[in-house]
């Protein structure tokens, strides 16, 4: 069992102690890197285990694309939210046209099984590449 998380990563809620979802953490990190490297790099592929397809990757996509639409597309200038005049409406329409799909390609890999159980570090049933190849 893992040690409990420090209180600094939790917050009180009406349903008990909560913590930020890792879906938000992942999409926020990717968004930050996208902005830091927007002139030289573009995220075109994202990968993970098949067990992450839903709900983790589905949530990442939903959150990131909602954020992107609200902020004028990925790497775009921030939109003014809530304004209702004609100029804001045309700016919003223009920003919606600039929006593009967050990450267009997703790869989901299968799992390796050792003696009928999914291989994982936490179960300590993993085999290193060196062990598999018989190299020391």
C-alpha atoms as one frame of an Amber mdcrd trajectory, in Angstrom:
protein
   0.000   0.000   0.000   1.221   3.496  -0.875   1.823   6.075   1.838  -0.956
   8.664   2.140  -0.600  11.850   0.073   0.353  15.004   1.976  -2.531  17.314
   2.911  -1.062  19.972   0.601  -2.504  18.099  -2.407  -5.980  17.766  -0.939
  -8.889  20.080  -0.295 -12.096  19.897   1.749 -15.317  19.237  -0.156 -18.941
  18.523   0.772 -18.250  14.817   0.026 -15.059  14.522   2.079 -11.396  15.238
   1.400 -10.681  15.546  -2.293  -7.659  15.989  -4.502  -7.134  17.237  -8.052
  -7.862  14.564 -10.619  -4.878  13.178 -12.453  -6.790  13.799 -15.690  -6.454
  17.540 -15.019  -2.813  17.174 -14.043  -1.930  15.400 -17.303  -3.799  17.759
 -19.620  -2.412  20.791 -17.731   1.169  19.528 -18.115   0.668  18.902 -21.827
  -0.943  22.321 -22.303   1.964  24.003 -20.503   4.548  22.164 -22.614   2.543
  22.955 -25.765   2.735  26.660 -24.946   6.427  26.520 -23.932   7.419  24.826
 -27.200   4.688  26.046 -29.582   7.220  27.460 -32.063   9.272  24.255 -32.325
   7.117  21.274 -31.340   3.545  20.062 -31.586   1.916  17.195 -29.720   0.516
  14.873 -32.398   0.427  11.576 -30.498  -0.361  10.497 -26.951   0.021   6.963
 -25.653  -0.805   4.833 -22.666  -2.068   1.462 -21.600  -5.409   0.212 -22.864
  -6.722   0.602 -19.309  -6.274   4.391 -19.640  -8.501   4.754 -22.706 -11.558
   5.335 -20.529 -11.976   7.255 -18.356  -8.475   8.808 -18.150  -7.815   9.699
 -21.795 -11.482  10.505 -22.455 -11.387  12.975 -19.542  -8.083  14.479 -20.659
  -9.544  15.128 -24.121 -12.817  16.585 -22.807 -11.099  18.934 -20.345  -8.348
  20.059 -22.686 -10.633  20.667 -25.657 -13.123  22.600 -23.490 -10.232  24.706
 -22.201  -8.968  25.184 -25.752 -12.351  26.356 -27.041 -12.785  28.713 -24.067
  -9.330  30.178 -24.662  -9.344  30.586 -28.421  -7.605  27.379 -29.419  -4.409
  25.774 -28.266  -1.509  28.194 -28.149  -3.933  31.062 -28.925  -4.579  34.233
 -26.969  -6.996  34.072 -24.078 -10.609  34.848 -24.940 -12.672  37.259 -22.872
 -15.237  35.014 -21.234 -18.785  36.098 -20.581 -18.949  39.208 -22.778 -22.098
  39.519 -24.879 -21.516  42.409 -27.273 -21.231  41.998 -31.060 -17.456  42.493
 -31.060 -16.985  39.714 -28.483 -19.315  37.454 -30.467 -17.284  37.907 -33.650
 -14.043  37.382 -31.689 -15.480  34.146 -30.267 -16.478  32.947 -33.736 -12.999
  33.780 -35.030 -11.383  31.917 -32.147 -13.616  28.900 -32.697 -12.367  28.756
 -36.299  -8.733  28.821 -35.068  -9.359  25.905 -32.703  -7.843  22.568 -33.635
  -8.028  19.103 -32.187  -5.960  18.850 -29.007  -4.001  15.692 -29.824  -5.119
  13.925 -33.001  -3.574  10.472 -32.510  -3.922   8.134 -29.524  -2.140   4.797
 -29.101  -3.270   2.299 -26.482  -0.963  -0.598 -25.758  -1.824  -3.969 -24.290
  -0.359  -5.311 -21.071   2.329  -7.896 -20.462   1.352 -10.769 -18.205   3.679
 -12.748 -15.949   2.264 -16.018 -14.578  -1.279 -14.894 -15.358  -1.026 -11.474
 -13.674  -0.498  -8.060 -15.247   3.150  -7.108 -14.958   3.651  -4.073 -12.701
   6.265  -2.541 -10.463   3.789  -2.402  -7.569   3.265  -6.188  -7.741   7.032
  -6.648  -8.089   6.426  -9.194 -10.837   8.214  -7.293 -13.571  11.003  -8.559
 -15.790  13.674  -6.128 -16.959  14.845  -6.122 -20.557  18.298  -7.217 -19.363
  16.740 -10.185 -17.537  14.657 -11.081 -20.585  17.702 -10.973 -22.856  19.923
 -12.783 -20.329  22.383  -9.876 -20.293  23.979  -8.634 -17.100
